[in-house]
Amino acid sequence: MRFIQFASAICLCFLFLGFESFEEKKPSYDLRTVTRKVDCEKKKLYIDIEIKASNANSHFNLSSQNYRFTYNGKAVTKPKIAKEMVVSQVVNQDGAISFYGEHTLRGSFESMISYSISHKGGVGYYLNNTDWVAVGQIEFDIVDMDECINLNWHKFVGDDFPRTVITTKLSAKKMERVQEGEYTNAEACLKKSCKSSDRADVQPFESSKAICENR
């Protein structure tokens, strides 16, 4: 009898640990914008959208994506896609093939960016928590160098609309929304950024603000 009770306790313990492990491995993402270039002469601003998994237990395969954020229309205007980056068309990642549709800004309006990518097939690009992956680059016309850009992400949880939605592929016909982690907003002023725009390395805006959401 004691042996049965002991065995039952061991099974329950492993079952509990299994549930804990399952919960900890919930996919989650972090997002940020990165300054690629501030062209003071031509009055152009280039920013990259970057994504990664939030932590070691939240790695996932990237499916369809809708990135939404606002910007200060007094600082910059006329956004357009400068180029598609890593997550583009046919992607071969160590033999794992993924297919993505054309990047679009359909749904953008006034000072709101809606950057969308559809997943057409394959496993989806694998994201870990150590490597930021550049999704695409947006070009803006600079209106006023004395203004700050104020790029603010629209989160899924809360009152923001439209919302940022990132998905992962569960099966051939089913996708699931990925839980959001940390968003890094950019609040830098263009005049300050312009003075350091000739640097070779690519860094996030210095005056950025991280927002943690429901890990």
N, C-alpha and C positions, 0 to 999 in steps of 0.2 A: 504493500500500500504506500509506504514511504517512497519507494522507488518511483511509483506512478506519479506521486505528487511532485517529486523532484524533477522528473522528466517533463511534466506539464509546465512547471515553472521555467525550465530552460527553454521550452518551445515558445512560451509567451514572451520571454525576454528577447529571443531572436526575432519574433514577429514584431515586437515593438521597435527594435532597432531597424528592422527592414522598413517599417513605415517612416521612421525618422529619416532614413537614408533617402527614401523616395521623395519626401517633402523637401529635403535639402537640395535635391538635384532639379528643382523647378527652374526652367529656362528664364533668364532675365537679362536685360540689356542696359547699357549706358550709352548716352549720346553726347556729342559735343560738336561745336563748329571751330575750325582752325583757319587762321589767316594764311593764305597762300601768298598773296601779294597785294600791296597797296601802290598803285601807279599814280603818283602825284601829278605827273605831267599830263597824262591822258585822262586823269580823274576816273580811274577804274579801281574797283575793289573786287578781289577774288577770295572766296571762302570755300573750304571743303567741309562736307558733312562726314563725320566719322562715327563708327559704331563698334562696340565690343560687348562680350558677355560681362556681366556684373562681377562674378566671382568664380572660384574654381569649381563650384557645384552648379553653375548655371549655363554651361556651354550649350550651344544649340546650332542647328542648321538654318540659315537665313532664307526665308521664303519671300512673299510679297511684302512691300513696305510703303508706308505713307508718312513722310516726315513733314510736320507742320510747325512753323514758327513765324513770329511777327518781327518786323524790323522798323526802325525809325525812318519814315518817309521823308523827313526833313534832311536826313543825312545822305541817304542813298535811294536810288529808284531804278526802274527798268531792269528787273532781274531776268536773267536768262541762263540756261545751262551752258557753261563754258565747255565742259567735257564730262563724259562718263568715266568713272575710274575703275576700281577693282571689281565691283559687282556689276558687270556689264556683258550683255550678249552671252557668248559661250565661255564659261569659266572652267578651267581644268585645274583642280586643286589636289595635287598628288594622286591623280588618276580618278578622282571623283568629279563627274561632270554635272554642271548646272547650267540652265538656260534662263536668261532674263530678257524681258521686253525692253523696248526703248524707254529711256528716262523721260518723264514729262513734268511740266509745271501746270498741267490742267487742274483747274479748281483754285488756282491762286487768284487773289483779288486785293486791290488797294495795297496795304502794307503787310499782307499775309502770304507766306510761301507755302505751297502744297507740292512737295516733291515726291513723285510716285514712281515705283518700280514694280512691275508684275513678274511673278515667278512662272515661267512657262514649262518647266520640267526639270528632271534631275533631282539630286538629293538636296540641293541648297548649299550655299557657301557656309562652311563650318567656322563658327566664331568661338574664340577662347577669351579669357579674361586678361591676357597680357598684351595682346596685339590690337591696336586700333586699326580698323579697316576703313580706308577712304572710299566712300560710296560714289560721290559725284562732286563736281565743282560748280559753283554759281558765280556769275559775273554781275556786278552792279555798276551803274553810273553813279559817281559821287556828286552830290548836289551841293553840300556845304561841309568844308573841312573842319569847321568849328563845332559841328554837331557830333554826337555819339551814336553809334549804330544801334545799340540796344536790341540785339537778337535774343528773343525770348521764346523758348520752346513751349509748345502746347502739349500738355500731358494728357494721358488717357483718363486718369482718375481726377475728378474735379469738374469745374465748370467751363473749362476751355473748349472752344469749338472753332473750327474742326479739330479733332484730336489726332495725335500721333498714334499710328497703329503699326506694329511690327509683328509679323507672323512666322511660324515655323511649320514645317510639313510633317504631318503625322502618318499619312498614307498617300496613295496615288491621287485620291479625290478629297482629302480632308486636310485643312490647315487649322492651326490654333493660334490665338493671339498670345504673344509673349509678354510676360509681366515686366513692367517698367522698373528700372533701377534709378540711376542718377542721371540727371540732365545738367549740362554745364552751359549756362547762358553767357553771352558775350556782351559786355557793357563798355567796351573800349571806345575812346574818342579817336577820330580819324587823324587829327593833326599829330597826336602822339605816336600813333601807329606808323604814320608816314615817315617819321624821322628814323624809324628802325626797320623800314621795309626792305633795305638792301641786304639784310642778313641772309645767309645761305640756308640756315636751318628753318624748319617749319614748326612753329610753336602756337599753342592756343593763345587767344587774346589775353593779355596780362591782367586786365581787370575783368575777370570772369567770376561767375557765381554758380556754385553747384547747388542743385535742389535734389534732395533725396525723397524718393517716393516709393512706399510700399514694397520693400524688398521681400 
